[in-house]
């Protein structure tokens, strides 16, 4: 983070849609999520990224509150909010990895996959490579710590890929069960 270049950006803290949302009594959580998405999107459009801490400071709320809203929004919409963790593979923001590997398992080509998650094809290929290495080790019966050692990936990344692989296997089994009825 200390090597990152700071750039000025212009952000919209309140817009006419916000006023309309207040008049129509849109729920507070939804208002905050819309604001977070807008701030992050505007920042990305201007060539920058915000951390969740940046957003918390701007809105004068806790980082935990921002994190909860981000998680809620991304689960509900299956869309990734562009922020430092997801745009620069920092910390434990693994949403792009999850989506890229899941799309790969659904046989979506790399270029389309990259477009869908708003990432470069090179990043998507890296996520797929890591995911397939973990999948092979998982299928061979290795535990998560061994997989982390063999691949050089952090344990939390390995656990995320294992979770994706398990959910894909479950999804595949459900489809097979439906076809056999």
C-alpha positions as a Python dict, from the first residue, in 0.01 Angstrom:
ca = {
    (1, 'X'): (0, 0, 0),
    (2, 'X'): (283, 242, 74),
    (3, 'X'): (401, 210, -287),
    (4, 'X'): (62, 315, -424),
    (5, 'X'): (36, 649, -596),
    (6, 'X'): (-237, 875, -464),
    (7, 'X'): (-454, 1048, -722),
    (8, 'X'): (-728, 1307, -674),
    (9, 'X'): (-1082, 1197, -756),
    (10, 'X'): (-1415, 1375, -750),
    (11, 'X'): (-1691, 1184, -573),
    (12, 'X'): (-2065, 1236, -554),
    (13, 'X'): (-2172, 1208, -192),
    (14, 'X'): (-2533, 1302, -267),
    (15, 'X'): (-2721, 1305, -596),
    (16, 'X'): (-3083, 1363, -706),
    (17, 'X'): (-3150, 986, -698),
    (18, 'X'): (-3053, 983, -328),
    (19, 'X'): (-3312, 1251, -255),
    (20, 'X'): (-3576, 1059, -451),
    (21, 'X'): (-3486, 742, -260),
    (22, 'X'): (-3533, 925, 72),
    (23, 'X'): (-3873, 1058, -40),
    (24, 'X'): (-3985, 708, -147),
    (25, 'X'): (-3858, 568, 185),
    (26, 'X'): (-3592, 333, 49),
    (27, 'X'): (-3441, 139, 341),
    (28, 'X'): (-3131, 287, 503),
    (29, 'X'): (-2917, -22, 431),
    (30, 'X'): (-3002, -3, 62),
    (31, 'X'): (-2920, 370, 55),
    (32, 'X'): (-2579, 306, 209),
    (33, 'X'): (-2505, 18, -30),
    (34, 'X'): (-2594, 235, -330),
    (35, 'X'): (-2364, 507, -199),
    (36, 'X'): (-2075, 265, -146),
    (37, 'X'): (-2117, 126, -499),
    (38, 'X'): (-2131, 477, -645),
    (39, 'X'): (-1819, 595, -461),
    (40, 'X'): (-1618, 290, -563),
    (41, 'X'): (-1740, 299, -924),
    (42, 'X'): (-1667, 672, -962),
    (43, 'X'): (-1321, 620, -817),
    (44, 'X'): (-1246, 332, -1056),
    (45, 'X'): (-1372, 536, -1354),
    (46, 'X'): (-1115, 803, -1259),
    (47, 'X'): (-829, 552, -1238),
    (48, 'X'): (-823, 497, -864),
    (49, 'X'): (-943, 255, -599),
    (50, 'X'): (-1080, 301, -250),
    (51, 'X'): (-1025, 73, 47),
    (52, 'X'): (-1310, -6, 281),
    (53, 'X'): (-1129, 209, 536),
    (54, 'X'): (-1131, 503, 292),
    (55, 'X'): (-1506, 465, 253),
    (56, 'X'): (-1556, 440, 630),
    (57, 'X'): (-1362, 764, 679),
    (58, 'X'): (-1558, 945, 407),
    (59, 'X'): (-1892, 834, 553),
    (60, 'X'): (-1783, 868, 918),
    (61, 'X'): (-1884, 513, 1006),
    (62, 'X'): (-1693, 204, 1117),
    (63, 'X'): (-1494, -15, 884),
    (64, 'X'): (-1698, -313, 1004),
    (65, 'X'): (-2017, -141, 893),
    (66, 'X'): (-1875, -84, 544),
    (67, 'X'): (-1751, -441, 526),
    (68, 'X'): (-2095, -574, 623),
    (69, 'X'): (-2267, -362, 358),
    (70, 'X'): (-2016, -465, 91),
    (71, 'X'): (-2059, -834, 175),
    (72, 'X'): (-2438, -803, 180),
    (73, 'X'): (-2449, -623, -155),
    (74, 'X'): (-2213, -866, -327),
    (75, 'X'): (-2405, -1171, -201),
    (76, 'X'): (-2742, -1026, -305),
    (77, 'X'): (-2639, -904, -648),
    (78, 'X'): (-2352, -1143, -735),
    (79, 'X'): (-2165, -827, -844),
    (80, 'X'): (-1825, -720, -721),
    (81, 'X'): (-1779, -369, -587),
    (82, 'X'): (-1450, -234, -728),
    (83, 'X'): (-1224, -156, -433),
    (84, 'X'): (-857, -201, -348),
    (85, 'X'): (-897, -559, -224),
    (86, 'X'): (-1075, -682, -535),
    (87, 'X'): (-899, -471, -796),
    (88, 'X'): (-544, -529, -675),
    (89, 'X'): (-570, -878, -519),
    (90, 'X'): (-498, -738, -174),
    (91, 'X'): (-605, -892, 152),
    (92, 'X'): (-882, -1147, 171),
    (93, 'X'): (-1109, -1001, -99),
    (94, 'X'): (-1148, -1314, -307),
    (95, 'X'): (-1469, -1245, -488),
    (96, 'X'): (-1304, -1217, -830),
    (97, 'X'): (-1121, -1545, -779),
    (98, 'X'): (-1446, -1712, -680),
    (99, 'X'): (-1636, -1575, -978),
    (100, 'X'): (-1355, -1641, -1227),
    (101, 'X'): (-1308, -2003, -1119),
    (102, 'X'): (-1683, -2063, -1099),
    (103, 'X'): (-1727, -1925, -1453),
    (104, 'X'): (-1440, -2145, -1572),
    (105, 'X'): (-1614, -2450, -1424),
    (106, 'X'): (-1922, -2347, -1623),
    (107, 'X'): (-1703, -2352, -1938),
    (108, 'X'): (-1721, -1976, -1997),
    (109, 'X'): (-1423, -1869, -2216),
    (110, 'X'): (-1151, -1656, -2054),
    (111, 'X'): (-1227, -1339, -2252),
    (112, 'X'): (-1597, -1353, -2161),
    (113, 'X'): (-1510, -1448, -1804),
    (114, 'X'): (-1280, -1144, -1779),
    (115, 'X'): (-1551, -917, -1915),
    (116, 'X'): (-1809, -1053, -1669),
    (117, 'X'): (-1593, -990, -1363),
    (118, 'X'): (-1434, -671, -1497),
    (119, 'X'): (-1079, -805, -1475),
    (120, 'X'): (-801, -872, -1724),
    (121, 'X'): (-779, -1206, -1907),
    (122, 'X'): (-434, -1252, -1746),
    (123, 'X'): (-586, -1226, -1398),
    (124, 'X'): (-862, -1469, -1492),
    (125, 'X'): (-604, -1716, -1625),
    (126, 'X'): (-409, -1688, -1298),
    (127, 'X'): (-723, -1753, -1092),
    (128, 'X'): (-808, -2053, -1310),
    (129, 'X'): (-453, -2190, -1285),
    (130, 'X'): (-455, -2162, -906),
    (131, 'X'): (-802, -2313, -884),
    (132, 'X'): (-718, -2611, -1105),
    (133, 'X'): (-400, -2681, -905),
    (134, 'X'): (-602, -2681, -583),
    (135, 'X'): (-873, -2895, -743),
    (136, 'X'): (-620, -3161, -848),
    (137, 'X'): (-466, -3171, -501),
    (138, 'X'): (-810, -3176, -335),
    (139, 'X'): (-924, -3462, -560),
    (140, 'X'): (-603, -3650, -474),
    (141, 'X'): (-697, -3624, -105),
    (142, 'X'): (-449, -3366, 24),
    (143, 'X'): (-549, -3147, 319),
    (144, 'X'): (-566, -2769, 295),
    (145, 'X'): (-233, -2710, 471),
    (146, 'X'): (-51, -2944, 231),
    (147, 'X'): (-218, -2776, -66),
    (148, 'X'): (-104, -2436, 61),
    (149, 'X'): (251, -2568, 102),
    (150, 'X'): (264, -2729, -244),
    (151, 'X'): (116, -2432, -429),
    (152, 'X'): (265, -2147, -227),
    (153, 'X'): (-83, -1996, -187),
    (154, 'X'): (-199, -1857, 149),
    (155, 'X'): (-420, -2096, 347),
    (156, 'X'): (-720, -1862, 324),
    (157, 'X'): (-694, -1868, -58),
    (158, 'X'): (-675, -2248, -57),
    (159, 'X'): (-982, -2266, 169),
    (160, 'X'): (-1172, -2037, -66),
    (161, 'X'): (-1092, -2256, -367),
    (162, 'X'): (-1186, -2572, -174),
    (163, 'X'): (-1519, -2410, -86),
    (164, 'X'): (-1575, -2327, -455),
    (165, 'X'): (-1485, -2683, -560),
    (166, 'X'): (-1722, -2833, -300),
    (167, 'X'): (-2009, -2605, -405),
    (168, 'X'): (-1947, -2692, -771),
    (169, 'X'): (-1945, -3066, -690),
    (170, 'X'): (-2271, -3027, -495),
    (171, 'X'): (-2428, -2833, -783),
    (172, 'X'): (-2314, -3100, -1030),
    (173, 'X'): (-2452, -3380, -808),
    (174, 'X'): (-2790, -3204, -779),
    (175, 'X'): (-2813, -3178, -1158),
    (176, 'X'): (-2722, -3546, -1196),
    (177, 'X'): (-2983, -3644, -936),
    (178, 'X'): (-3249, -3443, -1122),
    (179, 'X'): (-3158, -3607, -1453),
    (180, 'X'): (-3182, -3955, -1299),
    (181, 'X'): (-3536, -3902, -1167),
}
